[in-house]
Amino acid sequence: MKETFLEKAARKMDIPADLAAGVPKIIIHGYREIYIENHQGLLEYGAREVHINGGEAVLKLTGEGFHIRAMTAGELRLEGLIFKVEFIF
């Protein structure tokens, strides 16, 4: 994928890309919890599959027993058994 102007500027100024370009920041704790910053909303939510709008890509989570532990306009914390994490462009 081609680097955007904001990503280039962030790289040159040594600023994390997720802060400059609104790219989601994803933190996975083991295989039971995932934390996502800078998301743009849930597209689909179920106990076995979750689709999250990440701007340029959709983040697709596959697993079992997903439930929302916390959610704000820009942050999402999910718990459940995580089998697979995919980016769909």
C-alpha positions as CSV (number, residue, x, y, z in Angstrom):
1,M,0.0,0.0,0.0
2,K,1.3,3.5,-0.9
3,E,2.4,5.6,2.1
4,T,0.2,8.7,2.6
5,F,1.5,12.2,3.2
6,L,0.7,12.1,6.9
7,E,2.5,8.7,7.3
8,K,5.6,10.2,5.5
9,A,5.6,13.3,7.7
10,A,5.1,11.2,10.8
11,R,8.0,8.9,9.9
12,K,10.3,11.9,9.2
13,M,9.4,13.6,12.5
14,D,9.6,10.3,14.4
15,I,6.0,10.5,15.4
16,P,4.0,7.2,15.7
17,A,1.9,6.7,12.6
18,D,-1.2,5.8,14.5
19,L,-1.2,9.3,16.2
20,A,-0.5,11.2,13.0
21,A,-2.7,9.3,10.5
22,G,-5.6,8.0,12.6
23,V,-4.4,4.4,12.0
24,P,-5.8,2.0,14.6
25,K,-3.4,0.9,17.4
26,I,-4.0,-2.7,18.3
27,I,-2.8,-4.4,21.5
28,I,-3.4,-8.1,22.0
29,H,-3.0,-9.6,25.5
30,G,-2.3,-13.3,25.1
31,Y,-5.2,-14.9,23.2
32,R,-8.1,-13.7,25.4
33,E,-8.1,-9.9,25.1
34,I,-7.7,-7.2,22.4
35,Y,-7.6,-3.5,22.8
36,I,-8.1,-1.2,19.8
37,E,-7.6,2.6,19.7
38,N,-8.6,4.9,16.9
39,H,-11.3,2.6,15.6
40,Q,-14.2,4.0,13.6
41,G,-16.9,1.8,14.9
42,L,-18.2,-1.7,15.0
43,L,-19.5,-3.0,11.7
44,E,-20.5,-6.5,12.8
45,Y,-20.6,-8.0,16.3
46,G,-21.2,-11.6,17.4
47,A,-19.9,-14.2,19.8
48,R,-17.7,-15.8,17.1
49,E,-16.9,-13.0,14.7
50,V,-16.3,-9.2,15.1
51,H,-15.7,-6.7,12.2
52,I,-14.2,-3.3,13.2
53,N,-13.9,-0.3,11.0
54,G,-10.3,0.7,11.0
55,G,-10.5,3.4,8.3
56,E,-8.5,2.1,5.4
57,A,-9.1,-1.5,6.4
58,V,-11.6,-3.7,8.3
59,L,-10.3,-5.6,11.2
60,K,-11.9,-9.1,11.3
61,L,-11.6,-11.1,14.5
62,T,-12.6,-14.8,14.6
63,G,-12.9,-16.7,17.8
64,E,-15.3,-17.8,20.6
65,G,-17.2,-16.0,23.3
66,F,-16.5,-12.5,22.3
67,H,-18.0,-9.8,24.5
68,I,-17.4,-6.1,24.8
69,R,-15.6,-5.2,28.0
70,A,-15.5,-1.4,27.3
71,M,-16.2,0.9,24.3
72,T,-15.9,4.6,23.7
73,A,-15.9,6.6,20.5
74,G,-12.3,5.8,19.9
75,E,-11.4,2.8,22.1
76,L,-12.6,-0.8,22.2
77,R,-11.7,-3.6,24.5
78,L,-13.0,-7.1,23.6
79,E,-12.6,-10.4,25.5
80,G,-13.0,-13.9,24.3
81,L,-10.9,-16.7,22.8
82,I,-9.1,-15.1,19.7
83,F,-8.3,-17.6,16.9
84,K,-7.5,-15.2,14.1
85,V,-7.0,-11.5,13.4
86,E,-7.3,-10.3,9.7
87,F,-7.1,-7.0,7.9
88,I,-9.4,-6.7,4.9
89,F,-8.5,-4.0,2.5
